[in-house]
Structures are given as structure tokens and as C-alpha cells.
Amino acid sequence: MTETAQAEGAVDRGAATVVLGQQVKPGYGDEYQRWQNDVNASAARFAGFLGTQVTPPADDHGEWTIIYRFDSVQRLYEWLNSPARTELLERGTALFASPGSQQVMAGDSAEALVTVVVSHPVSPEYEKEFLDWQRRINGAAAKFPGFRGAELFRPVPGVQEEWTVVYRFASPKDLDRWLNSDVEKELIREADHFRASTTRKFDSSFGSWFSFGRAGAAEAAPPDWKTALSVLVALYPTVVVLSLIITRLWYAPFWNVLLLGNILSVSLLTWVVMPVVTRALRFWLTPAPDAPQPRTDVLGVVACAAFLIGIAGVFWLVTRVVWYLP
């Protein structure tokens, strides 16, 4: 856990993140995405902008989650209260089903872990009680498997009026074990004066394979069908090459060969192949707000298909024409 004094110091020194939640009226999803692209492009033009991530809801009744990062609270504040953003919010009012939520965190904590962000409205007279309770709940969470730390952030006047707590765990299973535990539920029942107003959970199906956090870029998380096709582009040649090499060098039972192949392919994908593929397909995975559509999506699909067909042809030549291999 980061002590309160350390978190307060981070307000002046570290990066600042705002997590926005917005429920969109049914049937307005496409229009909202176009509006959100305009907001992202506007934010990217402001000094101190580091990046953004947009996560769509799981269903029509859920909330969109948008994360913006700036290099300081001051610059984040300048954007949040800018005339440009105010104008965009007014333009998008008709798209929203309900008022949105906002959580600001000051400090640089960009770890590739599963994260839950909890905000608490705390009256001044209950501040000491809240801090004591927060120390107890953090201590309890620290005893659970996979716990990787917690950070407490004070309200930022004019930007975020609630206390914000960030919990990090090694995996979704570890986080759910804590959130569904009797210990956590009992501690929450004690928080009558500062019951959590908002809780948000973040994780990524492919971990760091699709982590787009480049400074100065307004990038949303790619949709599942794009990530799946990108993984196929990387996986197919990796598995074929490794299988050919292993079977030629090591005469072992099939299950042993398969185990070694999987270990090597996952390692290569994570640290070598996927970073190259995601950089090459970045124009398609996270297109710029002004990228022509559907042209960009079609171009990306064609590029992936052409590569897969081409590499299959290369493998045929190598194994059937140049050498005759199984």
C-alpha cells in the first residue's frame, strides 16, 4: 500500500489519470463512438497528454469506460475544464442515458495488472475514521493471494471531490476472490458513512500484447475480432517454424514435443512476435480518429489475409519443393 503522504506528494510530481464512465442511450452506440473519437482527438492536442483507452460496455445497459492520462494534475485539470471539452460535452448530451461518473487518480502507476478503482464520498468529519478503515481493509486485502498493492488518493479540488482507492491483483481470479470474500463484505458493511459510490474493474484478455500506451496518442482498445486475427497472424508462422525445428532435432513422444512447442511459442509471442505484429498493424488495430472507414478496416483485414496466404505458400515451397518435410 502507498501511504497517504506518498499519494499526496504524487499529486504534484506524477502523472494523473481520470476514469470516466458513461451510459449511452440504446441505439446510439455508433454515433457515440464517433463523438468519443472527436473527444480523444481534442484531448491529444493538449499539453501533457499521454494517452487514452476506451472500453465499450459488455451489453447495451452497461457503461462505456474511458481512461485519460496526463503528465500532471494541473494539465489534466486544464483539459477537463477547457472550453473545447465543454463544447464537446454539450454536443454529446443527447447521446447519454444518464449523467456520467468521474474518478481522478494522481501518480504514475501503469502496471500491467488487474485493477479495481473504488471511489468514496467522505464528509470532512469522518475523514479520520475513513483513513483508519482504509488501513484495515488494505491490510486484509494484502493477505489474499495475488495482491500487488493499493494506492489511496485524496480528493483534488475542482477535479475530483471523492477519495479514490486503486487495488491491483495479479489476475482476475485473484481479484474476484478478494471482492467476493466474507472479509471484504464484512469490512464494507462497516463503511456506512463512506460507502463506495463507484467501483470499476479493468483487465485485458491478451495482457500486454495489445497495450497501446504511446505518449501523445489517442488510442482505444482494439475490438476482440481484430485482436483474434492479429494473434492468428503471429501464431501460425511461429507454431509452424517451431514444430518443424523441434521435430527435426528432437525425436520424442508427441505430447513432449507439443509441450515444448507451446512453451516456446508462448514465450516468443509475448516478447518477440506480438510486439512486431501490433506495431505493424497499429494503423488498423487502433486507427486514428480521422482514419477513413470502412477503408482502414478493410485494408487491415486484406493485409492479414494476404500475409497468412503468402506465408502458407512459403511453407508449402519449403516443405514440398525445396525440401520434402512432414
Buried (B, 14 or more C-beta within 10 A) or exposed (E): BBEBEEBBBBBEEBBBBBBBBBBBBEEBBEBBBEBBBBBBBBBBEBEBBBBBBBBBBEEEEEBBBBBBBBBBBBBBBBBBEBEEBEEBEEEBEEBBBEEBBBBBBBBBBEEEBBBBBBBBBBEEEBEEBBBEBBBEBBEBBEEBEBBBBBBBBBBBEEBBEBBBBBBBBEBBEBBBBBBEBEEBEEBBEEBEBBEBEBEBBBBBEBEEBBBBBEEEBBBBBBEEEBBEBBBEBBBBBBBBBBBBEBBEEEEEEEEEBEEBBEEBBEEBBBEEBBBEBBEBBBBBBBBBBEBEEEEBBEBBBEBBEEBBEEBEEEBEEBBEEEEEEE
